[in-house]
Amino acid sequence: MSDESQLQIMPKEGDSSPSLSKVRTGLIARGCRDAAILTAALDSKSAVPRSTLHLWVSFGFDGRSRDEVLKDGENGDAKGQNLIACNYLHGSDGDLAEAARWYRKAADQGLREAQFNLGLMYDNGKGVEQDFAVAARWYRQAADQGLRDAQFNLGVMYDVGEGVPQDYAVAASWYREAADQGLDTAEFNLGVMYDNGKGMARDLAEAAKWYRKAADQGLHQAEFNLGSKYVKGQGVPQDDIQAYKWMHFATRDAGVDDEERCAAMRDRIASRLNPVQIVEALRLVREYVDAVGDPDFCFDYTEAVRWWRKAAHAGIADAQNSLGDAYSNMLGDAYCEGRGFPPDDAEAVTWYRRAAEQGHPAAQRSLGVLYRDGRGVTQDYFEAVTWFRKAAEQGHVSAQECLGEAYWRGKGVTQDYLEAVTWFRRAAEKQGHFSAELYLGDAYLLGQGVPQDHTEAMKWFRKPAERGNAYAQYVLGWAYITGAGVPVDYIKAHVWSNLAATYYPSSFRDDAITNRAIANRDLIERQMTTEQITNAQRLTREWKPISSQQ
C-alpha cells in the first residue's frame, strides 16, 4: 500500500411533494375562542382554536416551471392545481376567487391538502362566502384521509358547534386522531377535554399526560397548564420545582401578549421556593434543554442568573458552579447568550473555587480547566492536575479524561502512559466519554501504556466513529484499507473515509483529517469497481449517527 494511506494520529480537543400537514398549525385568537390569552389563574384550561389560512411548504412549483404547472393543472393534475391555487392565494397573482376555484378542482379529485385548503377558505370567508357547514364537509373529507390539521379543525368545529351540531365526544375523537399523529394543538385540546370532563369522564392524569406531550413540543399554553397541574397536584404529584420548570418554558415560549402574565406566574411559584429548590429547578431546566438538543430550544440565562446569584451568595455550591459556567463560557457562546453580562474568566474562577472548595466535582474540573488553559489565573498545570484529581476521584467523567490527558502529555505530572490509560478506561468503560475512547484507541494502536493491539484499537475507535467523530471515522477507513485490526474491505473503507471528509459542514471539519480521508478514499476508488463505488456511496448517504446513549 502506498504511503498515501498511512495513518496520522491527530491531536484531539477536549415525501417529496409539499403538504399542508407538515406546516405547524397557527394559533389564532378568534371570537370566544381566545386561547392565546392566558389569565393569571392557576387552573387556566383554554382550548386552542382551529387554524386560519396557511401556505403550503413554499410558494414554489415543486421543481416545475410556472408554465409546466399551469399546463399540468389544466390537464387535470391535482397537485398542480393545488399549487396554482396556493400562488393565487399568496403569490403575486393575488386572486382569492381564483384560488378557491383551483382548490375546488383539486379537492374534487380527492387531494386532501386541497380539500383542507378549500375548507379553510369557507371557514374564513376568503374567496368564497363564509359557510361553516361547507367548511366542515371539506375538513371531513381531508380528515378521513388522515390529514391531521383537518382532523384538528373538524374537532374544533364540533367543540364549539360551528357548521356541525356541538358534540364534545366527537370533538374529542377528532382531537385524538390528530394528537396520535403528534399535532401539538390537538394534544393540548385533548388535554383540556380530559381536564374539564367534556365528551369523556374527567381524568386529570390523562389531561396532564396530553399537556406534557404538547409541552414537549414547545406549546406555551400546554406548558402553562402543566405547570399549573404541578402547583395543585392535579393528575401529577404536587411539585413546585416541576411547576417552576414548566412556567419557565411557558414564559419563554409565550407571545408578547402572554409573556408578562406567564412570568408573573413563574415568579409567584419561585417565591414559594428556597434557594436550594430554585437551583434544582434551574438544573432541571438545563437538563431538559440539553436533552432536546434543538439549537432553537434555548435556555433563559437572564432569569437563571438572577436566581443563581442569590443562591450563590447564600453559599449553595450548585449555584456557584452554575454562575461560574455562565461567566466562563464553559458551555459555549450560544448556550450563554442573553446572560446579561460579558464573559469574565477571573469572576468564573472566584465562583468555581467557592464551589470546588465545598467538594463540587463539576466545579473542581472546571477550575482545573481554567488553570490548565491560563484563563482568569496564571497558567499552572500542577494546580490543574490537583483539581482534576479531586473531581476524578469522585467519579466525574470529564475530569477523569482531563487527568488521563495530563498523564498522556506529561503536563503537571510525569508522563505516564499506563496511568493515563487507567483514567481513560474509567471514563470510557462506564460512561462512554468519546475523547477517552479516542485516547484508548490511540493507546492500543501505538502500544502506549498497553500492548499494541490493532483489534482492540478499532473496537475503541468504532464507538466514537458511529457517533459521528471524524477522526475515528478516518482511522476506521485507514484500517479497512490496510487490514489493521479488521479485514480489508474497500467498501467499508470508502464509507468511513467519505464520512470523515464530508459528513459535517466544512466549518466544523479539521482540514488535516479531511485531506487525509479524501486521499485515502480517492486512492481505493482506483481499485474498486463501479458497482462497489456506487454501493459505498449509497451506504454513505444512508448512514446515520447513533446517539451517545446507545
Order of alpha helices (4+ residues) and beta strands (2+ residues): alpha-alpha-alpha-alpha-alpha-alpha-alpha-alpha-alpha-alpha-alpha-alpha-alpha-alpha-alpha-alpha-alpha-alpha-alpha-alpha-alpha-alpha-alpha-alpha-alpha-alpha-alpha
